[in-house]
Amino acid sequence: MHLDVPGQGSRTMLLSARRLVHPGNSSTNILLMFEDVTEARHAAAEKDILLAETQHRMKNLLAVVRALITQTKTQGRSAEDYRSALLARLAALTDAQELILTHGGTISLKALVERSLAAFPRRARVRPGPDVALTPAQVVPLSFVLYELAANAAKYGAFSAPEGAVEITWTASDRDGGRLLSLDWVEADGPPVTPPDHQGFGSRLIAFSVTNDLGGTVEQQFEPKGLRTRIDVPLA
């Protein structure tokens, strides 16, 4: 039952009754007991919400892992090569999840970019733009995009050459009644770049992550001096 308690507002009370029998006395009394269970009920409700949210996140996480396993190419590669590629993508997913757990609510774009490119400390030149707060739902797909761009640069692009480097910049602007994040990935001083003759899983993952998971657009230009990638993502 609910009671309005002066100075405390609405409280949830548990009412119990017990019959009292006195030997040698024909009178019967009833003992009523009121227990304030407001905090306990609130704690139970919060626990249920947290459990439901955890189950939802685990379901989504397992779906991502399944997609990584099934979509990582097996044709024309050894089992060891497949394992290395899969473990590297799972490591990117783990890093993103750790970042989410560490920061709680929102995550800084700068922190995500720097963490994703920590393996290239002197060759990934991050030029921080305005402070951008990402939601947990945006962190995982964007971390995949950064990982695939870095992995491609290490195999074929700027990071594969001794003097090659990548510059990462971003802006945030008002557009269509909301905020739009524009992130640029520009490679330079690497080997000559030519458009690929087919779209690999990495390219498909970038396109899917940006368009489906982030609701944005991605444009890649394979210029001779280096790959240029522009990613536009609406912000919450």
C-alpha positions as CSV (number, residue, x, y, z in Angstrom):
1,M,0.0,0.0,0.0
2,H,1.1,3.6,-0.5
3,L,0.9,6.3,2.1
4,D,1.7,10.0,1.9
5,V,4.0,10.7,4.8
6,P,4.5,14.4,5.8
7,G,8.0,15.5,4.9
8,Q,8.8,12.3,3.0
9,G,6.2,12.1,0.3
10,S,4.7,8.9,-1.0
11,R,6.0,5.8,0.7
12,T,5.4,2.1,-0.1
13,M,4.3,0.3,3.1
14,L,4.0,-3.5,3.7
15,L,1.0,-4.2,6.0
16,S,0.8,-7.4,8.0
17,A,-1.6,-8.5,10.7
18,R,-1.4,-10.9,13.6
19,R,-4.1,-12.1,16.0
20,L,-3.3,-11.9,19.7
21,V,-4.8,-14.4,22.0
22,H,-4.5,-13.9,25.8
23,P,-4.9,-17.0,28.0
24,G,-7.8,-16.6,30.4
25,N,-9.1,-13.6,28.6
26,S,-11.8,-13.9,26.0
27,S,-10.9,-10.6,24.3
28,T,-9.1,-10.9,20.9
29,N,-6.7,-8.2,19.7
30,I,-5.2,-7.6,16.2
31,L,-1.6,-6.4,15.9
32,L,-1.1,-4.4,12.8
33,M,2.5,-3.8,11.6
34,F,3.6,-1.4,8.9
35,E,7.1,-1.8,7.3
36,D,8.5,0.9,5.0
37,V,9.8,-1.0,1.9
38,T,10.1,2.0,-0.4
39,E,13.9,1.8,-0.9
40,A,13.8,-2.0,-1.2
41,R,11.1,-1.7,-4.0
42,H,13.1,1.0,-5.8
43,A,16.3,-1.1,-5.6
44,A,14.4,-4.2,-7.0
45,A,13.0,-2.1,-9.8
46,E,16.5,-0.7,-10.7
47,K,17.9,-4.2,-10.6
48,D,15.3,-5.4,-13.0
49,I,16.0,-2.5,-15.4
50,L,19.8,-3.1,-15.2
51,L,19.3,-6.9,-15.8
52,A,17.1,-6.2,-18.9
53,E,19.6,-3.7,-20.2
54,T,22.5,-6.1,-19.7
55,Q,20.6,-8.9,-21.5
56,H,19.9,-6.5,-24.4
57,R,23.5,-5.5,-24.6
58,M,24.7,-9.1,-24.5
59,K,22.3,-10.1,-27.2
60,N,23.6,-7.2,-29.4
61,L,27.2,-8.0,-28.6
62,L,26.8,-11.7,-29.5
63,A,25.2,-10.7,-32.7
64,V,28.2,-8.5,-33.6
65,V,30.6,-11.4,-32.7
66,R,28.6,-13.8,-34.9
67,A,28.8,-11.3,-37.8
68,L,32.5,-11.0,-37.4
69,I,33.0,-14.7,-37.4
70,T,30.8,-15.4,-40.4
71,Q,31.9,-12.5,-42.5
72,T,35.7,-12.6,-42.0
73,K,36.8,-14.1,-45.3
74,T,38.1,-17.7,-45.3
75,Q,38.6,-18.3,-49.0
76,G,42.2,-18.1,-50.2
77,R,43.8,-17.7,-46.7
78,S,45.3,-20.1,-44.2
79,A,43.7,-21.0,-40.9
80,E,46.4,-19.0,-39.1
81,D,45.7,-15.9,-41.2
82,Y,42.0,-16.2,-40.6
83,R,42.5,-16.6,-36.8
84,S,44.8,-13.5,-36.8
85,A,42.2,-11.4,-38.7
86,L,39.3,-12.5,-36.5
87,L,41.2,-12.0,-33.2
88,A,42.3,-8.5,-34.3
89,R,38.7,-7.6,-34.9
90,L,37.5,-9.1,-31.7
91,A,40.3,-7.1,-29.9
92,A,38.9,-3.9,-31.5
93,L,35.4,-4.9,-30.1
94,T,36.9,-5.6,-26.7
95,D,38.6,-2.2,-26.6
96,A,35.4,-0.5,-27.5
97,Q,33.5,-2.3,-24.7
98,E,36.2,-1.5,-22.2
99,L,36.0,2.1,-23.1
100,I,32.2,2.1,-22.6
101,L,32.5,0.4,-19.2
102,T,35.3,2.8,-18.1
103,H,33.5,6.0,-19.1
104,G,30.0,5.0,-18.3
105,G,27.5,7.4,-20.1
106,T,29.1,9.3,-22.9
107,I,32.6,8.8,-24.5
108,S,34.8,11.5,-25.9
109,L,35.5,11.1,-29.7
110,K,39.1,12.2,-29.0
111,A,39.5,9.4,-26.5
112,L,38.1,6.8,-28.9
113,V,40.3,8.0,-31.8
114,E,43.5,8.0,-29.7
115,R,42.8,4.6,-28.3
116,S,41.9,3.1,-31.7
117,L,45.2,4.4,-33.1
118,A,47.5,3.8,-30.1
119,A,49.5,1.3,-32.2
120,F,50.7,4.2,-34.4
121,P,51.7,6.9,-31.9
122,R,53.9,9.0,-34.2
123,R,52.3,8.3,-37.6
124,A,48.6,8.8,-36.7
125,R,48.4,12.6,-36.4
126,V,45.2,13.4,-34.6
127,R,44.1,17.0,-34.9
128,P,41.4,17.3,-32.4
129,G,38.3,19.2,-33.4
130,P,35.5,20.3,-31.0
131,D,34.5,18.2,-28.1
132,V,32.2,15.5,-29.3
133,A,30.4,13.1,-26.9
134,L,29.5,9.7,-28.3
135,T,26.8,7.5,-27.0
136,P,27.7,3.8,-26.2
137,A,25.7,2.8,-29.2
138,Q,27.9,4.9,-31.4
139,V,31.2,3.8,-30.0
140,V,31.3,0.2,-31.2
141,P,30.6,0.8,-34.9
142,L,32.9,3.8,-35.0
143,S,35.7,1.8,-33.4
144,F,35.2,-0.8,-36.1
145,V,35.5,1.9,-38.8
146,L,38.8,3.3,-37.3
147,Y,40.2,-0.2,-36.9
148,E,39.5,-1.2,-40.5
149,L,40.9,2.1,-41.8
150,A,44.1,1.5,-39.7
151,A,44.4,-2.1,-40.7
152,N,44.0,-1.2,-44.4
153,A,46.6,1.5,-44.0
154,A,49.0,-0.9,-42.4
155,K,48.6,-3.5,-45.2
156,Y,48.4,-1.3,-48.3
157,G,48.4,2.4,-47.4
158,A,50.3,5.0,-45.5
159,F,51.3,2.9,-42.5
160,S,52.9,0.3,-44.8
161,A,55.6,2.9,-45.9
162,P,58.4,4.2,-43.7
163,E,57.4,7.8,-44.0
164,G,53.7,7.3,-44.4
165,A,51.3,9.0,-42.0
166,V,47.6,9.6,-41.5
167,E,45.9,12.8,-40.4
168,I,42.6,12.6,-38.6
169,T,40.5,15.7,-38.1
170,W,36.8,16.4,-37.4
171,T,34.2,19.1,-37.2
172,A,30.7,19.4,-35.8
173,S,28.1,21.6,-37.5
174,D,24.4,22.3,-37.3
175,R,22.4,20.7,-40.0
176,D,18.8,19.8,-40.5
177,G,17.8,20.7,-37.0
178,G,20.6,18.6,-35.4
179,R,24.3,18.2,-35.1
180,L,26.5,16.5,-37.7
181,L,29.9,15.0,-37.1
182,S,32.3,15.1,-40.1
183,L,35.4,13.0,-39.6
184,D,38.3,13.0,-42.2
185,W,40.9,10.3,-42.6
186,V,43.7,11.5,-44.9
187,E,46.7,9.3,-45.8
188,A,49.9,10.7,-47.2
189,D,53.5,9.6,-48.2
190,G,52.5,5.9,-48.7
191,P,52.6,3.7,-51.8
192,P,50.6,4.8,-54.8
193,V,46.9,4.1,-54.3
194,T,44.5,2.6,-56.9
195,P,40.9,1.7,-56.4
196,P,40.4,-2.0,-55.4
197,D,38.9,-4.4,-57.9
198,H,36.5,-5.8,-55.4
199,Q,35.0,-4.8,-52.0
200,G,36.4,-6.8,-49.1
201,F,34.9,-7.5,-45.7
202,G,36.7,-4.5,-44.2
203,S,35.2,-2.1,-46.8
204,R,31.7,-3.6,-46.3
205,L,32.1,-3.4,-42.5
206,I,33.0,0.3,-42.8
207,A,30.0,1.0,-45.1
208,F,27.6,-1.1,-42.9
209,S,28.8,0.5,-39.7
210,V,28.4,4.0,-40.9
211,T,25.1,3.7,-42.8
212,N,23.2,1.1,-40.8
213,D,24.6,1.5,-37.3
214,L,25.4,5.2,-37.3
215,G,22.8,6.5,-39.8
216,G,25.5,8.4,-41.7
217,T,27.3,8.4,-44.9
218,V,30.9,7.5,-46.0
219,E,32.8,8.6,-49.0
220,Q,36.3,7.2,-50.0
221,Q,38.5,8.7,-52.7
222,F,41.5,6.5,-53.8
223,E,43.8,9.3,-54.8
224,P,47.4,8.4,-56.1
225,K,49.0,10.2,-53.1
226,G,46.8,8.5,-50.5
227,L,43.3,7.3,-49.4
228,R,40.9,10.0,-48.3
229,T,37.8,9.0,-46.3
230,R,35.0,11.4,-45.2
231,I,32.5,10.1,-42.7
232,D,29.4,12.1,-41.8
233,V,27.4,10.9,-38.7
234,P,24.4,12.6,-37.0
235,L,25.0,13.2,-33.3
236,A,22.5,12.5,-30.6
